[in-house]
Amino acid sequence: MPNLSPVSKVIGISDYGLWSMENFPYPYKPSPNSIIAAQENQIEEKYKNPKKLKKSFYIFEDQNGLIHNHDNTLVISHNHLDYATLANQYKPNQVETLLIGEAPPNNGEKYFYKIASDYTIKGVKVEEDASLPATIFNHYFNRRPNDAIEYEDFLQQLKQRGIFLIDMFEAPIEVRGNRENSKVILSQANILDLKHRISQYVQDERKIIFLLARNGYSTELKKTFPLAQYFSWKEFRML
């Protein structure tokens, strides 16, 4: 395994988990088959059994605040929007329906609760508008907002109706064409975190609606949330 530099700290080691050491749901103990050594400008991981490389990897944060996985590919960036502040403006006093998406857009610049001043309807039919705003707004209002002012109005109406959106994974992450990042989202650590975050909004699992951006999530999610509802984006958009 190549040395990686520059590195400021290791933030997680697990089977496809993205967790800081202090936030692991259980005390972290290295596998007896591995020796993990984090040094000033490099991480070295030595295995007695090379096959272990297929099952575990570390994730580190570089000096610029960017998150990478073991093969030095970018996972997520810390240079993104303040999602919590944006979302809390539209958080209902009492959540009646908790929508759960996948993750914020991976560019770190867009978000469902961030209203673009130049927002306009895409020049495609709603059936083909594969955006999250189109999916949610067309479901609840039978159309998409015409401009930024109406977008804001739709968000306020969702708030009044007790409808709120969170994501399975809280940070922007590239998932399309990246199986390992999909596994990060479905990792035991992240599912435990998601379960905790859900409990802050609703206690009745039947109030949860998962909006699935891609196939393969529902089988795993139903093991933990069997009473929740599950819809593909297009299915939900056209209901």
N, C-alpha and C positions, 0 to 999 in steps of 0.2 A: 504494500500500500504506500503511495507517495506521501511525502511530508507536505503539509499544508501551511502556508504562511501568507500574510501575517495573521495571527490569531490572538484575540483578546481573551476569550474564555470559551470553555466547552459549556454548552447549555443543555445537552441531552444525550443520553445513550439508552437506546431501547430497541425493541423490535418495531421499527418504523414509527417510533414515537418522537414527537417534538416537544420536549419538556425541559425546563430548567431543572437543575439538580435539586434545588430547594423546593420545587413544586411537584416533584414526583409523588404520585399517590401513595407509594410505599417507599421506605428507605432504599436508596439505590445501592446494590451490591454487585460489583463486577462479576461476570461469569468466571468460574475457575479456569476456563479455557482461554481467558484473555487477560492481558495486562494493559491497562489504559494509563498513559502518561501524558499529561498536558504540560508543556513547557512554555517559555516566554513567547517564542515565535513559531512553534510547530507542535503538531500532535502526532504521537507515534502510537500505533496500535499493533501489538504483536499477538499472534495466535498460535497456540500449540496445534490446533486443528484448523487448517485452512478452510474447511467446509463451513466453519462458523461464519465466514465472511458473507455467506449467502443469507444469513438470518439476522444479523445485527449490524448496525452502523452508528456512528456518532454524528452529531450535528454541532456545528460550532458557529460562533459569532465573530466576524472579523472586526478590525479596528474602525471600520466605517459604519458599523451597526448592521451589516448585511448578514443574512443567515444562509449558510451553505450546508450541504450534506457531505457525506464522506468522500464522494468523488469530485468535490469542489464545484458542483453545479449549484447555482443560486436557488434557494428555496423560497425565502421571502425577504422583503426589505423592511427595515424599521422606519424608513422614510416614507410613511404613508399618512393618510388622513386620521384625524381623531374620531374614529367611528363611534365610540361611546357618546361623545358630546353631540355629534350630529343626530344620532338615533334618539337620544333622550329628549330632544325637543318634541318628539312625536310619540313618546311613550305614554300609553293610556294610564290613568290612575288604577284601573282594574283591567287586566288583560283577559279578554274573553276568547280570543283566537290567537295562538302563537304560531306564526309562520316561520319555518326554518329553511333557509337556503343553504348553499354549499359553502361559499366563502366570498369575501369581497373581491372585486375584479383584481387580477394579478398585477395590473399596472400601478396600483396604489393611489390612483387619482380619482377614480369614479366610485360611487356608492349609491345605493338606493335612496338613502336619506340625504344625499347631497344634491341640491337642485342646481343644475347647470343653467346659467343665465341665458344661454342661447338654445335651450331645449326646444326641439320641435319634433313632431311625429316623423318617424322614419318613413321614407317613401316606399313602403311595402305594405301589403295587406296585413291585417293583424294576425292572420293565421301563420304568416311567415315571419313575424316580428319576434325573434327569439331572444328578446331582452327581458330582464326581470321586471322592470317597470311595466312593460306591456302585459306581461303575464299576470301580475297582481291587479293592475288597474282595470284591465278588460274583464277580469273575473268579477270584480266588485262593482264596476260602474258601466260595464258593457261598452266601453270605449277607452281610448287613450287620451291623456290630457293634450290639449292643443299647444300649450306654451308653458313657460316656467311658472306663471301666475296660477294657472289651473293645476299644474303639478303640485304646487304648494297647497292648494285647496283640497286636492284629493288626499294628500297626506294628513291634513287636518281632519278630514272626514273619517279616514281610517282610525285615527286616534280616538275620535268621538265614539266610534263603533267598537272600540276595544280590541283593535287588530294591530298586532305588532310583529315586526320581523327581526329575527336574529340569524346568525349563520352557524353551521356545524363547526366551522373553523374560523376563529376570530380575525386572523390576519390574511392579507392577500397572498395567494399561493397559486402557482401554475399547475393546473390539473390536467388540462386537455393534452393527451398524448404522453402523460407522465404517470405511470402506474404506481411508482413509489410514493408520489405525493398523495395519490388517492388512498394509499395504505396509511399514510400519516393521518388523514382525516378519519379513517375508520379504526385507528389504533385504540387499544384499550384505554390508554391514558387520555386521549382526546374524547372518547365517548364518556368516560367518567367525568371529565370537565364539562362536557355538554350537559350531562344529566344534572350536574350541580347548577349550571347556569339556568337551565329550564326551570328548576325548582324555585328560582327567584321570581318567576313570572306566573307560573301556573302550577297547581297541585294535581289537577285532573288531566291525566294523559290524553283523554279524548278531545281536549282542546288544542292539541298539537297537530299541525299540518306540515309534513315534510314536502318541500318542493324540490324534486329530484332533477338535477341538471343532466344526469347521465345514468345509464343502466348500471346495476351492480350494487348500489347502496342499500336498497330496501331489504335485501336478505339479511344483511348484518344488522341494520338498524332495528328490524323487527324483533331481534333477540332481546334487545334492551327496552324497546318502546312498542310492545305488541298492540296496544290500544290506539296508537296514533294513526292518523290518516296519511296516505302516501299518494302523490300525484306527480306525473311528469309535468314539466313546464307547459308544454303545448296542451296537454289534457286539462290542466287547471285553467289555462288562459281561455279555453273555448267553452268551459262549463257555464 
